[in-house]
Amino acid sequence: MPDREYNNILIIKLSSLGDIIHALPCAAALRERFPRAKISWITEPPFAGFLPGQPVLDEILIFDKPRLRANGLGGKLSHLQELGRELKARKFDLVLDLQGLFKSALVAWLTGCPERLGYCEMRELSGLVSRAVCGEYRQAHVIDRYLDVIRHLGGKIEKVSFPLPALETEKREMDQMLQELGIAPEERPVVLAPGTSWPTKCWPVEYYGELAARLTGQGYKVLVVGSKAESPLAAGIIAASPQHTYDLTGRTNLRQLIALFQRIALFVSGDTGPLHLAVAAGAKIIALYGPTNPDRTGPYGSNSIVLRAGEPCAPCFKKQCTTLDCMKSISAAKVFAECMAVLKPTS
């Protein structure tokens, strides 16, 4: 297997934001291992826009999950047959399932490719479709677990990189947006992302408000980012810090967020997709972790500081909690002190 050459490779990573970002180094390493191969990636529609093009990826394919869900049984079968014909026509000679779920196993099977590999945590029977590769990093960060698949194929991982698309248009758009807020091109704001997919991963909005007030008191501009649904969180933060704190929730797409994160001083959030987007963009990070384990899925690399909950129950991996004590145990004063250590280092 390490000496075998492949010419037409498909990466399957359909969702979600953080998971896809964690797989980007795998695409870069795969390109280094197979410089002349055609490499394709199939993903769901919301995530296609921030995948890199050439030289890393030659083609980005779409798994239209919304269309699949909208159809009845007959429509679902017809759509899957159409997808299967499209995938089989490409004649892949290697398929990498980095999702390890039933939906990704279905896509892998539809390719008709006999050579199918997955990573060490294949779930929902996906290991029956793609052979799991368990390497020396199977207990490490998920990025290293994905890269074990490339090592199995003979790849040498000397540097972990996050390939991103060209973003010149988005950089100009974000510069214009910040200029309209009164933030000059040379200024480097601090970004807060208060929203998370689980209620248990949320740091209290009043803590974010206190942090924003402390930061603006030191002369920093603060931006709050997230989806439109997270606008109430931004409103709560701005109510506590009305001066020089700005609401960008619902105003940016993923590509614009990457461009924004490439020009900021610091990013602060809990365990959420934009956190990993900021890591990929090269931003300095302060990450707040309670119910999940940063050793396995936290921010990757030396630009990050992780503050963990002090409660003995953490990490519990629960999506619901009656007290939310673990995230409450990370004080705004502690986070502010870490922010200032990054923003104004003493040495």
QUIMO-V774305 format. One record per residue. RES is the residue in one letter. NEAR is the number of other ideal C-beta (glycine too) atoms within 8 Angstrom. D_FIRST is the distance of its C-alpha to the first C-alpha in Angstrom with 2 decimals. Layout:
res->[RES	RES]
near->[NEAR	NEAR]
d_first->[D_FIRST	D_FIRST]
This chain:
res->[M	P	D	R	E	Y	N	N	I	L	I	I	K	L	S	S	L	G	D	I	I	H	A	L	P	C	A	A	A	L	R	E	R	F	P	R	A	K	I	S	W	I	T	E	P	P	F	A	G	F	L	P	G	Q	P	V	L	D	E	I	L	I	F	D	K	P	R	L	R	A	N	G	L	G	G	K	L	S	H	L	Q	E	L	G	R	E	L	K	A	R	K	F	D	L	V	L	D	L	Q	G	L	F	K	S	A	L	V	A	W	L	T	G	C	P	E	R	L	G	Y	C	E	M	R	E	L	S	G	L	V	S	R	A	V	C	G	E	Y	R	Q	A	H	V	I	D	R	Y	L	D	V	I	R	H	L	G	G	K	I	E	K	V	S	F	P	L	P	A	L	E	T	E	K	R	E	M	D	Q	M	L	Q	E	L	G	I	A	P	E	E	R	P	V	V	L	A	P	G	T	S	W	P	T	K	C	W	P	V	E	Y	Y	G	E	L	A	A	R	L	T	G	Q	G	Y	K	V	L	V	V	G	S	K	A	E	S	P	L	A	A	G	I	I	A	A	S	P	Q	H	T	Y	D	L	T	G	R	T	N	L	R	Q	L	I	A	L	F	Q	R	I	A	L	F	V	S	G	D	T	G	P	L	H	L	A	V	A	A	G	A	K	I	I	A	L	Y	G	P	T	N	P	D	R	T	G	P	Y	G	S	N	S	I	V	L	R	A	G	E	P	C	A	P	C	F	K	K	Q	C	T	T	L	D	C	M	K	S	I	S	A	A	K	V	F	A	E	C	M	A	V	L	K	P	T	S]
near->[6	6	5	6	6	11	9	12	16	17	14	14	13	12	12	8	13	11	11	13	13	13	12	14	13	15	15	12	12	15	11	8	11	11	6	4	10	8	15	15	14	13	15	11	9	8	13	10	9	10	13	9	8	5	3	10	12	6	8	11	11	9	11	9	11	7	8	10	6	6	11	5	6	7	9	10	8	9	12	11	8	8	11	11	8	9	14	10	6	10	6	12	9	12	14	15	18	14	12	15	9	8	10	15	16	9	15	15	7	11	14	7	11	4	8	14	14	15	13	10	7	11	8	7	8	17	11	5	10	14	7	12	11	6	11	5	10	9	3	8	11	9	11	9	14	14	15	16	15	13	12	11	13	9	11	7	9	3	4	9	6	10	8	10	9	4	11	6	6	11	11	8	10	13	10	8	11	12	10	6	8	5	9	6	6	4	8	6	12	15	16	14	14	16	11	11	6	8	9	14	13	13	11	9	11	8	13	17	14	11	14	16	10	10	13	14	6	8	4	11	12	15	13	19	12	14	7	6	7	12	11	6	14	14	9	12	16	14	8	12	14	6	5	8	14	11	9	12	14	10	5	11	6	12	11	11	12	15	13	15	14	11	9	14	9	13	15	14	15	15	13	12	10	13	16	12	15	15	16	11	10	7	13	9	14	14	16	13	15	16	14	11	9	12	6	8	10	14	13	9	7	3	9	13	8	9	11	9	12	7	9	3	6	12	8	9	6	7	6	6	11	4	5	11	10	15	15	9	10	14	7	10	6	9	15	12	8	11	14	9	9	11	11	5	6	4	2]
d_first->[0.00	3.87	5.48	5.20	8.45	10.15	13.92	15.42	14.40	16.71	17.41	19.72	22.20	25.62	27.91	29.68	30.72	29.58	26.28	25.44	26.46	24.19	21.21	22.36	20.69	17.30	18.20	19.32	16.23	14.07	16.55	16.32	12.57	13.08	16.77	17.37	15.82	18.30	17.89	20.19	21.36	23.48	26.18	29.72	32.66	33.98	30.86	30.01	32.55	31.03	27.43	26.83	26.91	25.67	24.07	21.86	22.17	23.19	24.44	25.67	26.17	28.66	28.57	32.33	32.91	36.68	37.09	35.24	37.53	40.64	40.35	41.57	39.44	39.88	39.05	35.92	34.65	35.63	33.84	30.59	30.89	31.45	28.43	26.28	27.63	26.98	23.33	22.65	24.44	21.90	19.13	16.25	12.78	11.27	13.61	13.77	16.73	18.12	21.44	20.80	24.09	25.50	26.16	22.66	21.32	23.89	22.70	19.04	20.46	22.81	20.16	19.37	15.70	13.72	10.49	12.10	11.24	14.15	15.32	17.03	20.35	20.04	23.68	25.95	23.74	20.96	18.54	19.44	18.10	14.95	12.80	13.86	11.81	14.34	14.04	16.91	18.79	19.21	22.96	23.32	24.22	22.50	21.35	19.44	18.03	16.76	15.36	13.32	11.06	10.76	10.37	7.37	5.93	7.60	10.99	14.19	16.82	20.10	22.30	22.44	24.23	25.59	25.71	28.88	30.75	33.75	36.80	39.82	41.81	41.15	42.15	45.44	45.99	45.53	47.72	50.38	50.13	50.52	53.33	55.17	54.96	56.51	53.38	53.42	50.34	50.45	50.61	47.56	48.11	46.66	44.79	45.05	42.97	44.77	43.12	40.28	38.86	40.18	43.82	42.84	40.80	43.85	45.80	49.49	50.86	53.94	51.77	50.19	53.76	54.90	51.97	52.72	56.39	55.64	53.32	55.80	58.49	56.66	56.66	53.17	52.57	50.51	48.54	47.57	44.63	43.25	43.71	47.17	47.20	47.10	50.25	52.43	50.43	51.05	54.72	55.00	53.56	55.85	58.83	58.32	57.61	59.44	59.55	56.60	54.15	52.81	51.26	48.31	47.10	46.41	46.88	43.36	40.13	36.67	36.51	39.98	39.08	36.30	38.87	41.40	39.15	38.53	42.28	43.29	44.32	42.83	41.27	42.29	41.10	39.78	36.32	36.08	34.02	36.14	35.45	31.76	32.83	35.10	32.33	30.25	33.47	33.93	37.09	38.50	38.21	40.23	38.59	40.57	38.76	40.34	38.75	35.12	32.97	32.30	29.88	27.41	28.39	31.00	31.36	28.65	29.68	32.82	35.15	35.69	38.24	37.83	41.04	40.58	43.13	45.14	45.64	44.38	43.01	40.48	37.69	38.57	36.37	39.44	40.31	43.99	46.34	50.12	50.63	47.77	48.81	45.48	45.47	49.23	48.77	47.26	50.52	51.20	52.78	49.61	47.47	50.13	50.16	46.41	46.85	49.54	47.52	44.91	47.50	49.96	48.29	50.88	49.02]
